[in-house]
Each structure stands twice: as C-alpha cells, then as structure tokens.
Amino acid sequence: MAKTSPGEFIRQVRTEATKVVWPTRKETGMTTVMVLIMALVLGIFFFVVDLAFSQIVKFLLSLISG
C-alpha cells in the first residue's frame, strides 16, 4: 500500500468534495416532511398494535384467573 503525504491527502479530499451534489432547499424540505409523516404513521401503527396485544393479554389473563 502506497503512503500518501498529508498534503496529497488534503488535495484528494478537496477534489472529491467538489464532486458532492448537495440537495436543494426544496428537496431537503420535502424529505423532512416525508420523514415526519412516516414517523407519525409508524407511531400510530405501533400504538394500535401495542393496544391490540395489550387487550389480548388482558383477555387471556382473565381466562386464567377465572
């Protein structure tokens, strides 16, 4: 493996950094909104699943206790 000098490394990093394509403000906003919507949908979904399992467990425990 060839050794790279710190100066050469910095030049390579700068060259690669110029190739980065940053999202626009609109793309960032849309992505943020989609993440918030998905978090809300998943939160509601897991709340309903947890509620259903809770009711099932309560029902099964009521059968055992008589």
Secondary structure in CASP SS format (residue, H / E / C, confidence):
PFRMAT SS
TARGET T0000
AUTHOR 0000-0000-0000
METHOD secondary structure of the structure
MODEL  1
M C 1.00
A C 1.00
K C 1.00
T C 1.00
S C 1.00
P H 1.00
G H 1.00
E H 1.00
F H 1.00
I H 1.00
R H 1.00
Q H 1.00
V H 1.00
R H 1.00
T H 1.00
E H 1.00
A H 1.00
T C 1.00
K C 1.00
V C 1.00
V C 1.00
W C 1.00
P C 1.00
T C 1.00
R H 1.00
K H 1.00
E H 1.00
T H 1.00
G H 1.00
M H 1.00
T H 1.00
T H 1.00
V H 1.00
M H 1.00
V H 1.00
L H 1.00
I H 1.00
M H 1.00
A H 1.00
L H 1.00
V H 1.00
L H 1.00
G H 1.00
I H 1.00
F H 1.00
F H 1.00
F H 1.00
V H 1.00
V H 1.00
D H 1.00
L H 1.00
A H 1.00
F H 1.00
S H 1.00
Q H 1.00
I H 1.00
V H 1.00
K H 1.00
F H 1.00
L H 1.00
L H 1.00
S H 1.00
L H 1.00
I H 1.00
S H 1.00
G C 1.00
END
